[in-house]
């Protein structure tokens, strides 16, 4: 998923954590939820960062699961932190 991530410009030292669950077909069971956020900047910077993280997640989907993994992964909650480079 990190391969799909491009942090917004001028967002150094920022991060957002998203929680989400997968269906067996590798798509999401609804929209991801922001569970932790540390953004340098105001509300506009915050929204841009969260939007970029959600876009990165959606750009990598659907994931391809083996039948056995799909059976065990469906419905479990996962969290992923999206970070910007630190200065």
FENRAGI-V592990 format. One record per residue. N is the residue number from 1. RES is the residue in one letter. SS is DSSP state (~ for helix, > for strand, _ for the rest). D_FIRST is the distance of its C-alpha to the first C-alpha in Angstrom with 1 decimal. Layout:
n:N res:RES ss:SS d_first:D_FIRST
n:N res:RES ss:SS d_first:D_FIRST
//
This chain:
n:1 res:X ss:_ d_first:0.0
n:2 res:X ss:~ d_first:3.8
n:3 res:X ss:~ d_first:5.3
n:4 res:X ss:~ d_first:5.6
n:5 res:X ss:_ d_first:7.0
n:6 res:X ss:_ d_first:10.7
n:7 res:X ss:_ d_first:12.9
n:8 res:X ss:_ d_first:16.2
n:9 res:X ss:_ d_first:19.2
n:10 res:X ss:_ d_first:21.4
n:11 res:X ss:_ d_first:19.0
n:12 res:X ss:_ d_first:19.5
n:13 res:X ss:_ d_first:19.5
n:14 res:X ss:_ d_first:17.6
n:15 res:X ss:> d_first:14.9
n:16 res:X ss:> d_first:14.0
n:17 res:X ss:> d_first:12.9
n:18 res:X ss:> d_first:12.0
n:19 res:X ss:> d_first:13.3
n:20 res:X ss:> d_first:12.9
n:21 res:X ss:> d_first:14.1
n:22 res:X ss:> d_first:13.6
n:23 res:X ss:_ d_first:16.5
n:24 res:X ss:_ d_first:17.5
n:25 res:X ss:_ d_first:16.5
n:26 res:X ss:_ d_first:12.7
n:27 res:X ss:_ d_first:13.2
n:28 res:X ss:> d_first:13.5
n:29 res:X ss:_ d_first:16.9
n:30 res:X ss:_ d_first:17.5
n:31 res:X ss:_ d_first:16.0
n:32 res:X ss:_ d_first:13.8
n:33 res:X ss:> d_first:16.1
n:34 res:X ss:> d_first:16.2
n:35 res:X ss:> d_first:17.5
n:36 res:X ss:> d_first:17.9
n:37 res:X ss:> d_first:18.2
n:38 res:X ss:> d_first:19.8
n:39 res:X ss:_ d_first:20.3
n:40 res:X ss:_ d_first:22.8
n:41 res:X ss:_ d_first:24.9
n:42 res:X ss:_ d_first:26.3
n:43 res:X ss:~ d_first:25.3
n:44 res:X ss:~ d_first:24.3
n:45 res:X ss:~ d_first:21.9
n:46 res:X ss:~ d_first:20.5
n:47 res:X ss:~ d_first:20.0
n:48 res:X ss:~ d_first:18.4
n:49 res:X ss:~ d_first:15.8
n:50 res:X ss:~ d_first:15.1
n:51 res:X ss:~ d_first:15.0
n:52 res:X ss:~ d_first:12.6
n:53 res:X ss:~ d_first:10.0
n:54 res:X ss:~ d_first:10.9
n:55 res:X ss:~ d_first:10.8
n:56 res:X ss:~ d_first:7.2
n:57 res:X ss:~ d_first:6.4
n:58 res:X ss:~ d_first:9.3
n:59 res:X ss:~ d_first:8.7
n:60 res:X ss:_ d_first:6.1
n:61 res:X ss:_ d_first:8.8
n:62 res:X ss:_ d_first:10.9
n:63 res:X ss:_ d_first:9.5
n:64 res:X ss:_ d_first:12.5
n:65 res:X ss:_ d_first:14.2
n:66 res:X ss:_ d_first:17.5
n:67 res:X ss:~ d_first:20.4
n:68 res:X ss:~ d_first:20.8
n:69 res:X ss:~ d_first:17.3
n:70 res:X ss:~ d_first:17.3
n:71 res:X ss:~ d_first:20.7
n:72 res:X ss:~ d_first:19.6
n:73 res:X ss:~ d_first:16.2
n:74 res:X ss:_ d_first:17.6
n:75 res:X ss:_ d_first:18.5
n:76 res:X ss:_ d_first:17.1
n:77 res:X ss:> d_first:15.7
n:78 res:X ss:> d_first:12.4
n:79 res:X ss:> d_first:11.6
n:80 res:X ss:> d_first:8.8
n:81 res:X ss:> d_first:10.3
n:82 res:X ss:> d_first:9.5
n:83 res:X ss:> d_first:12.2
n:84 res:X ss:_ d_first:14.4
n:85 res:X ss:_ d_first:16.4
n:86 res:X ss:_ d_first:19.5
n:87 res:X ss:_ d_first:22.9
//
